[in-house]
Amino acid sequence: MTNIQFISKYVATTPINIQKTVQLLQEDCTIPFISRYRKDATGNLDEVFIENIAKYQKEFETLIKRKEAILKTIEEQNALSPELNKKIQESFDLQELEDYFLPYKKKKKSRADVARELGLEPLAKIIYNQNNDDVDFIATQYLNKTITNEDQALQGARDIIAEWINENTFVRKQLRRLFQRKATISTKVVKKQKETQEAQKFNQYFDWSENLSKTPPHRLLAMIRGDNEGFIKLKIEIQNEEAIDFITDLIIKKNNDTTPHLQLAAEDSFKRLLYPAISNEALQEAKAKADTNSIQVFANNLSQLLLAPPLGEKRILAIDPGFRSGCKIVCLDEKGDLLYNETIFPHAPQNEELMAMKKIRSMVNSYKIEAISIGNGTASRETEFFIKKIAFDKPVQVFIVSEAGASVYSASKIAREEFPNYDVTVRGSVSIGRRLSDPLAELVKIDPKAIGVGQYQHDVDQTKLKEALDNTVIRCVNSVGVNINTASKHLLSYVSGIGEKLAENIVDYRSENGPFQDRKQLKKVPRLGEKAYQQGAAFIRISNPKNPLDNSAVHPEAYEIVEKMAKDLKLTVPDLIANKEKTVLIKPENYITTEIGLLGLKDIIKELEKPGLDPRKAAKIFEFDPNVKTIKDLRIGMVLPGIVNNITNFGCFVDIGTKESGLVHISQLKAGFVSDVNEVVKLHQHVQVKITDVDEDRKRIQLTMIL
C-alpha cells in the first residue's frame, strides 16, 4: 500500500489531490499557503482537509518505521518466516502489527516460559491438537524432580496453551470487536472518600454503569479524572462467559480427554491475559475518541474567540476592576501603547466614588479616549454601573471584555519584555484594553489552555491538544492577515513560513530601519530567504503602501497578472482596485499560468473587489440586566440578556452578569433535536435566556433559550 492509498482511506478526496498536497507539504509549503494559493493543485482543499492529509501522511511514516523495527527484531531472533514476513509487510494497522509482534517482544518471564523450560511444550501441543484421548497417562511421561505429579504437568501445559490463545491475532481481533460493541464502563465510590467535599463533584459516578461505546466524551473524561484522583474506581467489563465461549468454540474441535484442559486454558487466558490487555485497550481507544472530540470543541471555541469582533484602532481606557485593591486603570493610544496608568477606589471599603469619577473624566479628556474596556472578573458589574454614572463631555462606548488568561499574560516573559518597568496589575489592564481593540493580536500571546474555553483540557492528550490549538491559531492569524508595521513578534511568529526567530528578526529590522514600505523589503530581513518570502508575503499587510496590492491578500507572484488585467482594461492597478464595474469585466481564463489556475484567478478578482477585507465583524456593545448583579438576584422565569462564554458538547455556558455562568443544556438551545451546539450558538454571541433553576449552595444556574 502506498502513502496515497493509505491517506485515501481517511480523507474523502481524489488520489491526485492527495498526491499534489503531499508533494507541496514535502516541499516545506505551509498549510495556509497551500489552502489559499495552491487551490488549483489541490482541487480547492481547505485547511482542515490539508491538516488531515498531513496527519495521515505522518501516521503512514510512523507505521513504516514501526514495521521496519518489528521486522528487524524478529529477524534478529531468527524467527521471521516467509509467511510472517508477508503478513507484516501487508499490514497497515498498528494494532494488528503489535499483535504479530507480541510473541517476540521482550517481557518478564511468564508462567508459560517456566513451563517450556521444564520441557512441557510437547505436552501442550498434544493437548492443543486434540489427537489423543489419554492425556493423563501421557502427562506421566513428563514427571521429574520439579514436576512431581500429573496435575503439575497438565497445569504447565495449560499455561503454555493460555499464552498461545493470548497471542492468537484472530482471537484478539474478535475480542476487540466484542468489547467495542458490548463493553460497559462502571464506577464505584472509594468508601473512605465518599463524604469528602472534593469527592462530591463526582457524586454522579458513585454508582454508575453504561455502555462504553455510548458514553459521551465529557462523561468519560470526568470518570477517568475521578478515578485518577482516587475518588472513584473505574472498570471496563463484558460478559465473561460470552468471551470464553467464543474462544472455546474457536479452539475445541473434538470432545475428548483434552476438552476440560482446553476449557480451563481458555478461561485462564481470558481472565489473566486477554481481559486486562483488551479492556485497557478499549478504555484507551474510547479515551482517544473522547480526546479528539474535546480537542475539537476547544479548537472551535478558540477559533471563535480569536476571530471575535475587533473595535479597531481606537484610544481605549481599560479597567481591571477590584474592590479592596481598587480598579487598575490604563490609557492606551490607537496602537495599544501605554500612555498612562492609575488606580482608583470607587467601591467599598474606600468608597472614593466622586474622586474616582473626576479622575476618569480627566483621563478621558486628556487622552482623547473613545472607548472603555472593563474586565469581566470581580467587581465588573459594580464598575460598569459606576462608569455609566459619569457624564462625559462626548459619547464614550463601554464594553465588558473577558479577562480569562489576563493574569497568565501579566506574569509571563512576554509581558515582562513588553513592560519591564510596570507590575503585573498594569500589564493585566493593558491586556484587557488591547483585547477590545484587537482580540487576535493580544490573545496569541497567551497559552490557549489559559484562555478558559476548553472542555477537560487538562485530561486530554497534551501533545495532540497543543498541535490542534497551534493549527487553530495559525489558521486564524493567516485568515485575517497581519499589519507588519504594528504586529508584535508573537503575532508575526504565527504568519505562514515565519516562525519565532524570523519574527524576532523582522521586529529588529523594523526598529533599526523604520516601517516597511513594501513587501519586497521583507527580503532584506536577515535569514528570511525566498522560501519564507513565498510562504509568508501574502499574509502580511502594509498600510498606505506604494503598491496598493501590498495591503491585500493578492500574492506577489500574481502582481504581474493583476498589472496585465489592469492594462487590458486600460487602467492602472490603483484604478482597478475596489472598482467592481471593471473587475466584473475580467475573464479569468485569459490569465491562466502554470502556477495560477482558474480557482486562484477567481480569488484574485474577488480580492481586487474588496482588498484586505477583514473577515471579522465589528464589535458590538452589550448590556446586562441592570437589576442582576449576583446569583441572589435571580428568580426562576426571569428572561435576561447574556453572552455565550463557553461551548461544550452538552450545551453552552452563558454570562448573565453574575459571577457564575449559567448552563443552557443542548436540549434547551432550541425546539427540536440539536446534534451540534455550534449549529445554534457561537462564542461571544449575544442571546436571550430564561432562568429555569437556581442552586445557590452549589453555585449552579440552569437556563433555557426556548422562550
HUWO-V583356 format. One record per residue. OMEGA is omega in radians with two decimals (NA if undefined). Layout:
OMEGA ; OMEGA
//
This chain:
3.10 ; 3.10 ; -3.12 ; 3.10 ; 3.13 ; -3.12 ; -3.12 ; 3.12 ; -3.02 ; -3.07 ; -3.03 ; 3.01 ; -3.05 ; 3.11 ; -3.12 ; 3.09 ; 3.12 ; -3.11 ; 3.14 ; -3.13 ; 3.12 ; 3.13 ; 3.12 ; 3.11 ; -3.14 ; 3.05 ; 3.13 ; 3.00 ; -3.13 ; -3.12 ; 3.10 ; -3.14 ; -3.12 ; -3.04 ; -3.08 ; -2.95 ; 3.06 ; -3.12 ; -3.10 ; 3.11 ; -3.02 ; -3.08 ; 3.06 ; 3.09 ; 3.12 ; -3.06 ; -3.08 ; 3.10 ; -3.09 ; 3.07 ; 3.13 ; 3.10 ; 3.11 ; -3.12 ; -3.09 ; 3.00 ; 3.11 ; 3.11 ; 3.13 ; -3.14 ; 3.10 ; 3.12 ; -3.12 ; 3.13 ; 3.14 ; 3.14 ; 3.13 ; -3.14 ; 3.14 ; -3.14 ; -3.13 ; -3.12 ; -3.12 ; 3.13 ; 3.12 ; 3.11 ; -3.10 ; -3.07 ; -3.06 ; 3.10 ; 3.09 ; -3.12 ; 3.14 ; 3.11 ; -3.13 ; -3.14 ; -3.11 ; -3.13 ; -3.06 ; -3.10 ; 3.05 ; 3.09 ; -3.04 ; -3.14 ; 3.12 ; 3.10 ; 3.14 ; 3.08 ; 3.11 ; -3.06 ; -3.01 ; -3.10 ; -3.03 ; 3.13 ; 3.01 ; -3.14 ; 3.10 ; 3.12 ; -3.09 ; 3.06 ; 3.12 ; 3.11 ; 3.11 ; -3.13 ; 3.11 ; 3.13 ; 3.12 ; 3.05 ; -3.04 ; -3.11 ; 3.08 ; 3.11 ; 3.12 ; -3.14 ; 3.12 ; -3.14 ; -3.06 ; -3.12 ; 3.01 ; -3.10 ; -3.09 ; -3.09 ; -3.00 ; -3.07 ; 3.11 ; 3.13 ; -3.13 ; -3.12 ; -3.12 ; -3.12 ; -3.07 ; -3.14 ; 3.09 ; -3.11 ; -3.12 ; -3.14 ; -2.99 ; 3.10 ; -3.08 ; -3.11 ; 3.12 ; 3.13 ; -3.12 ; 3.10 ; 3.11 ; 3.11 ; 3.13 ; 3.09 ; 3.12 ; 3.14 ; 3.12 ; 3.13 ; 3.09 ; 3.13 ; -3.13 ; -3.08 ; 3.13 ; -3.05 ; -3.14 ; 3.12 ; -3.10 ; -3.13 ; -3.11 ; 3.11 ; 3.09 ; 3.13 ; 3.12 ; 3.12 ; -3.13 ; -3.10 ; -2.88 ; -3.09 ; 3.03 ; 3.02 ; -3.13 ; -3.14 ; 3.07 ; 3.12 ; 2.99 ; -2.93 ; -3.06 ; 3.13 ; -2.95 ; -3.04 ; -3.10 ; -3.11 ; -3.11 ; -3.10 ; -3.01 ; 3.13 ; 3.09 ; -3.01 ; 3.08 ; -3.02 ; 3.12 ; 3.07 ; -2.95 ; 3.06 ; 3.06 ; 3.12 ; -3.07 ; -3.08 ; -3.12 ; -3.12 ; 3.12 ; -3.08 ; -3.08 ; -3.12 ; 3.12 ; -3.13 ; 3.09 ; 3.13 ; 3.13 ; 3.11 ; 3.12 ; 3.11 ; -3.14 ; -3.11 ; 3.02 ; 3.14 ; 3.11 ; 3.04 ; -3.05 ; 3.11 ; 2.99 ; -3.04 ; 2.91 ; 3.06 ; -3.08 ; -3.08 ; -3.11 ; 3.14 ; -3.12 ; 3.09 ; 3.12 ; -3.12 ; -3.11 ; 3.09 ; -3.10 ; -2.99 ; -3.10 ; -3.10 ; -3.11 ; 3.07 ; 3.11 ; -3.09 ; -3.10 ; -3.01 ; -3.14 ; -3.13 ; 3.10 ; 3.09 ; 3.13 ; 3.13 ; 3.13 ; 3.13 ; -3.13 ; -3.13 ; -3.13 ; -3.02 ; -3.01 ; -3.01 ; -3.03 ; -3.08 ; -3.14 ; -3.09 ; -3.05 ; 3.12 ; 3.09 ; 3.07 ; -3.11 ; 3.12 ; -3.13 ; 3.11 ; 3.11 ; 3.13 ; 3.13 ; 3.11 ; 3.11 ; 3.09 ; -3.12 ; -3.13 ; -3.11 ; 3.09 ; 3.12 ; 3.08 ; -3.13 ; -3.11 ; 3.10 ; 3.13 ; -3.14 ; 3.13 ; 3.14 ; -3.14 ; -3.13 ; -3.13 ; 3.09 ; -3.10 ; 3.08 ; 3.04 ; 3.14 ; -3.06 ; 3.13 ; 3.02 ; -2.98 ; 2.94 ; -3.08 ; -3.10 ; 2.94 ; -2.97 ; 3.08 ; 3.12 ; -3.04 ; -3.09 ; 3.10 ; 3.11 ; 3.14 ; -3.07 ; 2.95 ; 3.04 ; -3.09 ; 3.07 ; -3.05 ; -3.12 ; -3.13 ; 3.12 ; -3.10 ; 3.12 ; -3.02 ; 3.02 ; -3.01 ; 3.00 ; 3.10 ; -3.07 ; -3.08 ; -3.03 ; 3.07 ; 0.13 ; -3.07 ; 3.11 ; 3.13 ; -3.00 ; -3.09 ; 3.12 ; 3.14 ; 3.12 ; -3.13 ; -3.13 ; -3.14 ; 3.13 ; -3.11 ; 3.14 ; 3.13 ; -3.13 ; -3.06 ; -3.05 ; 3.06 ; -3.09 ; -3.14 ; -3.12 ; 3.11 ; -3.13 ; -3.11 ; 3.09 ; -3.01 ; -3.13 ; -3.13 ; 3.09 ; -3.12 ; -3.09 ; -3.14 ; 3.13 ; 3.09 ; 3.12 ; 3.14 ; -3.12 ; -3.08 ; 3.06 ; -3.03 ; 3.11 ; -3.14 ; -3.13 ; 3.11 ; -3.11 ; 3.08 ; -3.13 ; -3.13 ; -3.12 ; 2.97 ; -3.04 ; 3.07 ; 3.12 ; 3.13 ; 3.12 ; -3.12 ; -3.14 ; 3.09 ; 3.10 ; -3.01 ; 3.14 ; -3.03 ; 3.08 ; -3.14 ; -3.12 ; 3.13 ; 3.10 ; -3.11 ; -3.06 ; -3.07 ; -3.06 ; -3.12 ; -3.13 ; -3.04 ; -3.09 ; 3.12 ; -3.14 ; 3.12 ; 3.13 ; 3.10 ; 3.14 ; 3.13 ; 3.11 ; -3.10 ; 3.09 ; 3.12 ; -3.07 ; 3.13 ; -3.10 ; -3.08 ; -3.08 ; -3.09 ; -3.03 ; 3.11 ; -3.14 ; -3.04 ; 3.02 ; -3.08 ; -3.12 ; -3.11 ; -3.07 ; 2.99 ; 3.10 ; -3.10 ; 3.11 ; -3.10 ; -3.05 ; -3.13 ; -3.09 ; -3.06 ; 3.12 ; -3.01 ; 3.11 ; 3.13 ; 3.12 ; -3.12 ; -3.13 ; -3.12 ; -3.11 ; 3.08 ; 3.10 ; -3.14 ; 3.14 ; 3.14 ; -3.13 ; -3.10 ; -3.11 ; -3.08 ; 3.08 ; -3.13 ; -3.02 ; -3.03 ; 3.05 ; -3.00 ; -3.09 ; 3.10 ; -3.03 ; 3.02 ; 3.12 ; -3.13 ; 3.08 ; -3.13 ; -3.09 ; 3.13 ; 3.12 ; -3.13 ; 3.04 ; -3.04 ; -3.13 ; -3.00 ; -3.04 ; 3.14 ; 3.10 ; 3.11 ; 3.13 ; 3.12 ; -3.13 ; 3.10 ; 3.13 ; 3.13 ; -3.14 ; -3.09 ; -2.98 ; -3.10 ; -3.06 ; 3.04 ; 3.13 ; 3.11 ; -3.10 ; -3.11 ; -3.11 ; 3.09 ; -3.09 ; 3.12 ; 3.12 ; -3.14 ; 3.06 ; 3.09 ; -3.06 ; -3.08 ; -3.10 ; 3.14 ; 3.12 ; 3.13 ; -3.06 ; -2.96 ; -2.96 ; -3.05 ; -3.12 ; 3.05 ; -3.12 ; 3.05 ; -3.13 ; 3.13 ; -3.08 ; 3.04 ; 3.10 ; -3.08 ; 3.12 ; 3.11 ; 3.07 ; -3.13 ; 3.10 ; 3.07 ; -3.12 ; 3.11 ; 3.13 ; -3.11 ; -3.11 ; -3.13 ; 3.13 ; 3.14 ; 3.11 ; 3.12 ; 3.09 ; -3.12 ; -3.12 ; 3.14 ; 3.11 ; -3.13 ; 3.13 ; 2.93 ; 3.11 ; 3.11 ; 3.13 ; -3.13 ; -3.07 ; 3.13 ; 3.13 ; -3.02 ; 3.13 ; -3.10 ; -3.10 ; 3.13 ; -3.14 ; -3.09 ; 3.07 ; -3.02 ; -3.09 ; 3.13 ; -3.00 ; -3.13 ; 3.07 ; 3.12 ; -3.11 ; -3.01 ; -3.14 ; -3.04 ; -3.11 ; 3.12 ; -3.13 ; 3.09 ; 3.08 ; -3.14 ; -3.13 ; 3.11 ; 3.14 ; 3.12 ; 3.13 ; -3.13 ; -3.04 ; 3.06 ; -3.11 ; 3.11 ; -3.11 ; -3.11 ; 3.10 ; 3.12 ; 3.13 ; 3.12 ; 3.06 ; 3.11 ; 3.10 ; 3.03 ; 3.04 ; -3.09 ; -3.12 ; -3.08 ; 3.10 ; -3.12 ; -3.14 ; 3.14 ; -3.13 ; -3.04 ; 3.08 ; 3.11 ; -3.13 ; 3.11 ; 3.02 ; -3.01 ; 2.98 ; 3.13 ; 3.10 ; 3.09 ; -3.11 ; 3.00 ; 3.14 ; 3.10 ; 3.08 ; -3.02 ; 3.13 ; 3.11 ; 3.08 ; -3.05 ; 3.05 ; -3.14 ; 3.08 ; 3.04 ; -3.14 ; -3.11 ; 3.03 ; 3.11 ; 3.14 ; 2.92 ; 3.14 ; -3.10 ; -3.14 ; -3.09 ; -3.12 ; 3.09 ; 3.11 ; -3.13 ; -3.05 ; 3.07 ; -3.13 ; -3.09 ; -3.11 ; -3.10 ; 3.07 ; -3.02 ; -3.08 ; 3.04 ; 3.11 ; -3.14 ; 3.09 ; 3.07 ; -3.06 ; 3.00 ; -3.12 ; 3.08 ; 3.11 ; 3.10 ; 3.12 ; 3.11 ; 3.08 ; -3.06 ; -3.08 ; -3.11 ; 3.11 ; -3.12 ; -3.13 ; 3.09 ; -3.08 ; 2.99 ; 3.03 ; 3.05 ; -3.00 ; NA
//
